[in-house]
Amino acid sequence: MRKSKPKARARKKRPAATKEKPSPVESTLVVIVAAIIYVVNPLDVIPDALPALGFLDDATVLALAVRRARQTLDDFMTWETAAS
């Protein structure tokens, strides 16, 4: 169990140490948090009281946040596998 910890630390430090690829993690986290706040917030572009349309804007915002997070993860995995 103890042998897996050094591998995790080394992997975590490697991308930051090489400085080859800038990390867009902060902007992706901001998009995810903003999407969650938008969905939870009762003030929407289209009120949730309207059937179907009210939840469509929430679903659209969530879909855009998921797409952004998935693209960031795909970019990182592509970079990670190409570097090894």
N, C-alpha and C positions, 0 to 999 in steps of 0.2 A: 504494500500500500504506500509506503514511503517513497518508493522508487518512482511512482507516477507523478508526484508533486514537482520534482525538479524538471521533468519534461514539460509540464504545464507552464512553469515559470519561464523556461527558456523559449518556448513557443510564443508566449505572450510578449516577451521583450524583443524577439527577433524583428518583427515588422517595424517597431519604433527605432531600433538600433540601426537598421539599414537605410532608413529615410528614402527608400525607393518609391514608395507609393504613399501619397498623403491620405490620411484617414478622414472620410466624410461622416464618421460615426455621430459627431455632435449634431450636425444638421439633420440626420436621419432621426435621432432621438427627439429633436425639437418637433419634427413633423409628426411623429407617433404621439407625443404628448399633446400636441395641438389637436390632433384628430380625436383623441380620447376626450379632451375637454369639450370639443365641439359636439360630440355625440351626447355627452352627459348634460351639457348646458341646455336649458329649456328654450333659449332664444336661438332659433334656426333661421336660415334663409327661407325655407318652406316650413311652416308650422307642422308639428307632428299630428295635430288634430285632423288634418286632411288625410283621408284614407289613401294608403299606398304612396302617394306623392310625398307625404310628410317624412316617411322613413327612407325614401329614395335618396334624398340629399345626404342623410347620415350614412347610408350604405356606400354612396359614391366617395365620400370623404374617407371612410375606412378602407375602401378598395385602393384609393390612391396612396394611402399610408402604407398599406401592405405591399403594394407594388414597389414603393420606394425602398422599403426595408429589404424586400427580396432581391432587388437589383443591387443594393449595397452588399448584401451577403454573397450574392453570386460573383460580384466583382472581386470581393476579398478572397473567395475560394479559388477563383481562377488565378489570382495573383499568388496565393499561397501554394497551389499545386505547381505552378510554373517555376517558382523560386526553389523548390526542392529537387 
